[in-house]
Amino acid sequence: MAPPQRGAERLLALLHGAVPWLLAVLVVFGATGMNVARAAEPAVERVKITDPYIELRTGPGRGYPIHFVAAREEWIEITLRHTDWFKVRTEGGKEGWVQREQLATTLTEAGGLKSFRDVVLDDYLHRKLEMGAAWGAFKSEPMLKLWAGWRFAEALAVEATIGQVQGVYSGTDFWHLNLIGEPWSDQRFSPFAGIGFGKFRNVPNASLVGALDTNVNLANAMVGVRYHLTDRFVLRADYSIYTAFVADSRSTEYRAFTAGVSFFF
């Protein structure tokens, strides 16, 4: 890896000064996000079937059997939702589960096509688990990382990341856990920031005589932005500063930029 660009004392001083500021930012982010109100639950809605028929299943999934078929021109009521499945009730009192795609061509009482835009937005607002992958540069070397996050509050989440860097003279593996603050998590375009800790391992190429493996503690700070692309997919870009504590009195700083895509549940 390339030698550090800053001295150890300056790095430690910078880290010492940055951590309280980042913690304060996360607290503000959390307080801001807590004030975001959740969307109200949708009321029962009547729609008219325009396809030749729709199939009602006994449960919310393709593995459940079809127990009734509702015909064209029949009115049905949407009473409940589970992910992309909706529980409906026919005029004759039959109840069953229908996938969202089958309802996309139905008509509302006003005569327009049934829109599921609010449903997609509701999924985004209530997302909990998010997983993704990104590609970028760790200094000037190619970097790949995978992450998984859990949103436990409106604007706060925990995130676990593993990454790999394949350099010219060495290879690097690392992992870290982060606390993420996202003050405008209800917006399609949403900035975020985070701080965390983990482990850093650098293995020099065998051709380098006398080079030793490095396996040390790691701290990192990051800022980035998310963009809700469509349905359950999110584009993400972030900039990170990694500090590897290679000795009691020495640390090494690396900077990285990555961009990727994630999927949320």
C-alpha positions in Angstrom: 0.0 0.0 0.0 1.1 3.6 -0.5 2.8 5.2 2.6 0.7 7.5 4.8 0.5 11.1 3.8 0.3 12.5 7.4 2.2 12.0 10.5 0.9 10.0 13.4 0.4 12.9 15.7 -1.5 14.9 13.2 -3.7 11.9 12.4 -4.5 11.2 16.0 -5.3 14.8 16.7 -7.6 15.0 13.7 -9.4 11.8 14.7 -9.7 13.0 18.3 -11.3 16.2 17.2 -13.5 14.7 14.5 -15.2 12.0 16.6 -17.1 14.3 19.0 -18.3 16.4 16.0 -19.5 13.3 14.2 -21.3 12.0 17.3 -23.0 15.4 17.6 -24.1 15.2 13.9 -25.5 11.8 14.4 -27.5 12.9 17.5 -28.9 15.8 15.5 -29.7 13.5 12.6 -31.5 11.1 15.0 -33.5 13.9 16.6 -34.5 15.3 13.2 -35.6 11.9 11.9 -37.6 11.1 14.9 -40.0 13.9 14.0 -40.9 12.4 10.7 -44.4 11.1 10.9 -45.3 7.7 9.3 -47.8 7.6 6.5 -51.3 6.6 7.5 -52.5 3.1 6.8 -54.6 2.9 3.7 -58.4 2.5 4.0 -60.5 -0.2 2.3 -60.7 0.5 -1.4 -63.0 -0.8 -4.1 -61.6 -1.6 -7.6 -63.1 -3.1 -10.7 -61.5 -6.1 -12.5 -60.6 -5.4 -16.2 -58.6 -8.5 -17.0 -60.5 -11.7 -17.9 -60.1 -12.8 -14.3 -57.9 -12.6 -11.2 -56.9 -15.5 -9.0 -57.5 -15.5 -5.2 -55.1 -17.6 -3.2 -55.5 -18.8 0.4 -52.3 -16.9 1.5 -49.9 -14.2 0.5 -47.6 -16.2 -1.8 -47.4 -18.3 -4.9 -47.0 -21.4 -2.8 -50.6 -21.0 -1.6 -53.3 -22.7 -3.6 -55.9 -20.8 -5.7 -59.3 -21.2 -4.2 -61.4 -18.8 -6.2 -61.4 -16.9 -9.5 -63.1 -13.5 -9.8 -64.3 -12.5 -13.3 -64.0 -9.3 -15.3 -66.4 -6.4 -14.4 -66.6 -7.6 -10.8 -65.9 -5.2 -8.0 -63.6 -6.3 -5.2 -62.5 -4.6 -2.0 -58.8 -4.4 -1.0 -58.7 -4.9 2.8 -55.2 -5.8 3.7 -51.6 -5.8 2.4 -48.6 -8.0 3.1 -45.5 -7.0 1.1 -46.6 -7.3 -2.6 -49.7 -9.3 -1.8 -53.2 -7.8 -1.1 -56.1 -9.4 0.6 -59.3 -8.8 -1.3 -63.0 -9.5 -0.8 -65.4 -10.1 -3.7 -69.0 -8.9 -3.9 -70.1 -12.4 -3.0 -68.0 -12.4 0.2 -65.1 -14.5 -1.0 -61.7 -13.5 0.4 -58.3 -14.3 -0.8 -54.8 -12.9 -1.6 -53.9 -11.4 -5.0 -50.4 -10.3 -6.1 -49.9 -6.6 -6.9 -49.3 -7.2 -10.7 -52.8 -8.6 -11.0 -54.3 -5.5 -9.5 -52.3 -3.1 -11.7 -55.0 -3.0 -14.4 -58.0 -2.6 -12.2 -60.0 0.6 -12.2 -60.9 2.7 -9.2 -64.4 4.0 -8.5 -63.4 7.2 -10.2 -62.7 5.3 -13.4 -58.9 5.6 -13.4 -56.2 2.9 -13.2 -55.3 1.8 -9.7 -52.0 3.4 -8.8 -49.5 1.7 -6.5 -47.1 4.6 -6.2 -48.1 5.2 -2.6 -47.5 1.5 -1.9 -44.0 1.7 -3.3 -43.3 4.9 -1.2 -44.7 3.2 1.9 -42.3 0.3 1.4 -39.4 2.8 1.2 -40.5 4.8 4.3 -40.9 1.6 6.4 -37.7 -0.2 5.2 -35.7 -2.0 7.9 -33.2 -4.4 6.4 -31.0 -3.2 3.6 -28.2 -5.1 1.7 -25.9 -3.9 -1.1 -22.7 -4.0 -3.0 -20.4 -1.2 -4.2 -17.3 -0.7 -6.3 -14.8 2.1 -6.0 -11.3 3.2 -5.2 -9.3 2.8 -2.0 -6.7 5.5 -2.6 -5.9 4.7 -6.2 -6.5 0.9 -5.9 -9.7 -1.0 -6.9 -12.1 -1.8 -4.0 -15.2 -3.9 -3.6 -17.4 -3.9 -0.5 -20.6 -5.5 0.7 -22.8 -4.2 3.4 -26.0 -5.0 5.4 -27.8 -2.5 7.6 -30.7 -2.5 10.0 -32.7 0.7 10.6 -33.9 0.7 14.2 -35.2 4.3 14.2 -36.5 6.9 11.7 -33.0 8.3 11.1 -30.6 5.8 12.8 -29.3 2.5 11.6 -26.4 0.1 12.3 -24.5 -1.2 9.3 -21.9 -4.1 8.9 -19.4 -3.9 6.0 -16.8 -6.2 4.6 -14.4 -5.0 1.9 -11.4 -6.1 -0.2 -8.7 -4.0 -1.9 -6.4 -5.6 -4.5 -3.3 -3.4 -4.8 -0.2 -3.7 -6.9 2.0 -4.7 -4.0 -0.4 -6.0 -1.5 -4.0 -7.1 -0.8 -6.2 -5.7 1.9 -9.3 -7.1 3.7 -11.3 -5.2 6.2 -14.6 -5.2 8.1 -16.3 -2.6 10.2 -19.5 -1.8 12.1 -21.0 1.7 11.8 -23.7 3.8 13.3 -25.5 5.7 10.5 -27.4 8.9 10.8 -29.9 9.8 8.0 -31.9 12.9 8.9 -34.1 13.0 5.8 -34.7 9.2 5.5 -38.2 9.9 4.1 -36.9 11.7 1.0 -36.0 10.0 -2.3 -32.6 11.8 -2.3 -31.2 11.4 1.2 -27.7 12.3 2.6 -26.2 10.3 5.5 -23.1 10.1 7.7 -21.6 7.5 9.9 -18.8 6.5 12.2 -17.5 3.0 13.1 -14.8 0.6 14.1 -13.5 -2.7 12.8 -10.4 -4.7 11.7 -7.9 -4.1 8.9 -5.6 -6.7 7.4 -2.9 -6.1 4.8 -1.0 -8.9 3.1 2.1 -7.9 1.0 2.9 -9.9 -2.1 5.2 -12.8 -1.7 7.7 -11.2 -4.0 8.3 -8.4 -1.4 11.3 -9.5 0.7 10.9 -8.8 4.4 7.4 -7.4 4.2 5.1 -8.3 7.1 1.4 -8.8 7.3 -0.6 -6.1 9.1 -3.6 -7.0 11.2 -4.8 -4.1 13.3 -7.8 -2.2 14.6 -9.6 0.2 12.3 -11.7 3.3 12.7 -13.7 5.0 10.0 -15.9 8.0 9.2 -18.1 8.4 6.2 -20.5 10.7 4.4 -22.7 9.7 1.5 -26.1 10.0 -0.3 -28.8 7.5 -1.2 -31.3 7.8 -4.1 -34.5 5.7 -4.1 -34.3 4.4 -7.7 -37.5 2.2 -8.0 -39.5 -0.3 -6.0 -37.0 -1.8 -3.5 -33.7 -0.6 -5.1 -31.5 2.3 -3.9 -28.5 3.9 -5.5 -25.7 4.8 -3.1 -22.4 6.7 -3.2 -20.2 7.4 -0.2 -16.8 8.8 0.8 -14.9 7.3 3.7 -11.8 8.0 5.7 -10.2 4.8 7.2 -7.6 5.0 10.0 -5.6 1.9 10.7 -3.8 1.8 14.1 -0.7 0.0 13.1 1.1 0.7 16.4 0.5 2.4 19.8 2.0 5.7 18.5 1.4 5.3 14.8 -1.6 5.2 12.5 -2.2 5.2 8.8 -5.0 7.0 7.0 -6.7 5.9 3.8 -9.5 7.5 1.8 -12.0 5.7 -0.3 -14.9 6.5 -2.7 -17.5 3.9 -3.7 -20.8 3.7 -5.6 -23.3 0.9 -5.8 -26.8 -0.4 -5.4 -28.8 -1.9 -2.5 -32.0 -3.7 -2.0 -34.3 -3.2 1.0 -36.9 -5.2 2.8 
